[in-house]
Amino acid sequence: MVRWEPGARDRLRAAALQLFADRGFEQTTASDIAESVGLTERTFFRHFADKREVLFDGQDLFQELFVTGVASATGGASAVDLVADALQTASAFFPDDRRAYSRLRQTIIVENPGLQERELLKMARLSEGIAVALRERGIPEPQATLAAESGVTVFGVAFRQWIAADERRSLAEIERDILGELRTLTAPAR
């Protein structure tokens, strides 16, 4: 078996995703994934703590992009404007060439309650990270938490639209549209 071939992590990720889709998450083992790309199970575990991590790898970078978006936003911005900047910055995590991968990943998560729970925990952690960044920018409570939770909701709605089979817009464009809908929804009645 090939041991130190370049790109092993990406090959393992691609193989895992396909095997999860074909066989099911529970029916696929780390050994199955490694063997499918000519690697050992030990090599798999050098790259991923367990098979769930194949799907959730990059979570820290994803959150860091949101927090960076809040931290680097222009001074004096409202909580919603800071969240808009965070959404814009974090959309770089999902370039259009990642859409097919994200679509397949989401299908696998939706089919497995344990993975759904993990995804919800990831979103809760993201919301708390954004809220902390907002508080550090001087946004008081409960505004910081409300804005952070709203930002995560906007991301979730936009992401589901972005992975739709017939969607062609960028995630950033969809997020701007969804955030506009939220602003309309919360605007005072005339």
N, C-alpha and C positions, 0 to 999 in steps of 0.2 A: 504494500500500500504506500501511496505517496504520503510523505510526512510533512515536509516544509515547503510545499508549493505555494507561491504567492497567491493571494486572493482567497485563501481558505475560508476566512470569515464570511465573505460575500457568497462564496459557493455554498457554504453550509446554510446560510440564511435563505438563499433561493431554493435549495433542495428541500429545506424544512417547510417552507411555505407551500411548495407544490405537494409534498407528502401530506401535510395537514389537510389540504384541500381535497386530495384524492382519497385518503384513507380515514381522515378524521384526526383531530388533535390527540384524543386519548389513545387511539390505536397506533400512533407513531411513536417510536422510541428514539432516544438520542443515538443509539447504535444504528438504527435504520437510516437516520439522516446522514450520519458520517459515512456509512457504507455506500450510500447512493452516490457519493462524490469521491469514492476511493480513499477515504480517510478513516482513521481509527476513532473509536468512541472517546478515547483519551484526548485526542486532538479536539473533538467537539467540546469537551469540558475545559480545554484551555481557552476557548473563545467565549463560551456561554456557561453560566452557572447551572442552568437547566433548560429544558426545551421551551418553557414560557419566555425566557429571556430573549429568544430569537425574535419574538413578537414585540417585546417591550424594550429592546436595546435602543439606546438613543434618548430615553426618557429624560435624562438629566440635561442633555443638550437642548432638547425641546423646551423644557422649563427655563433654562438659562436664557434662551432667545427671548422669551416673554419678559423676563425680569430685566434683561438688557434693554428691551424696548421701552419699558417704563423708566428705567434709570437714565437713559440717554435722550429722552423726549425734551423738547424745548421747555424752558422754565415757565412757570405760571400757568401751565395747562390745567384744565379741569380733570377730574378723575376719569371721565369718559374719554376725553382727548388722550390721556395717558394710556388708557386701555387700547384705544384705536392705534396708537403708535406701537404698542406691544403686539397687537395682532398683525400689523404690517411687518414688523421685524421678524416675528415668528413664522410668517408665511414662507419665508425662505427655506424652512425645513421641508416644505412640500412643493418642490418644483414640478412642473407638469410631467416630466418623465418619471415621476414617482407615483403617478395616479394609479396605474394598473396594479402596482405592488400594494398600495394603500387600499384599493378596492378589494383585492383578494384577502389581505390581512383582516379587514373589517368583517368580511364574510365569515372567516374562521372564528373571530371573536364572538360574533353574534350567535354562532352555533354552539357555544360552550359557556355555560353559566359561570364557571370558575374564571374564565378569561374575561367575561363581562364584568365580574366583580373587580378583577385586577385593573381593568380599564377605568372603572368608576373611581377606584382609589387613586389612579394616576391623575384623573381630572380634579379630584378633591385636593391632591397635593399641589397641582398646578394653581388652582384657585388660591390656596393659602400662600403660595410663593408670590403670586401677583399682589395679593393683599398686603403682604409684608413690604414689598417694593413700593406700593402706593403709600403706605404709612411712612416709610422712610422719605418719601417725597413731600410729606406734610399733609397728606389727605387724612382727615379724621375718620373715626368710626361713627356710625356704621357705613359711611360712604365708601371707605376703602374695600370693605367686604362686599358690599352691594355691587360696586363697579367690577371687582375681580370675578365674582360669580357671574355677572352679566357678560363679561368678556369671555369666560369659558363657555357659556351658553351660546354666544355668538359664534365662537369657534366651532362648537359641536354642530350647530345648524348648518353653518357654511361648509364644514367638512363633509357632512352627509350629502349636500348638494354637489360638492366638488367631485365626489366619487361616483355620482350617478352616471349611468352608461352613456347618456347623450350629452353630458355637460362638457363644454369646451373652455369656459372662462377660467382664469387663474383663481387660486384660492384667495389671494389678496383682493381681487376684484369682487368675488362673492362675499367676502367678509365685510368690505365697505358697504355693499348693498344691504346685507343683513343688519349691520350696525345702523345704517340709515333707517331701516324699518323699526329698529328698537327706539331710536330717537323720535321717530314719528309717533310710535305707540305711547311714549312717555311725555310727549309735548302737551302743554295745556290745551284744553279744548277751546275753540274760538267761537 
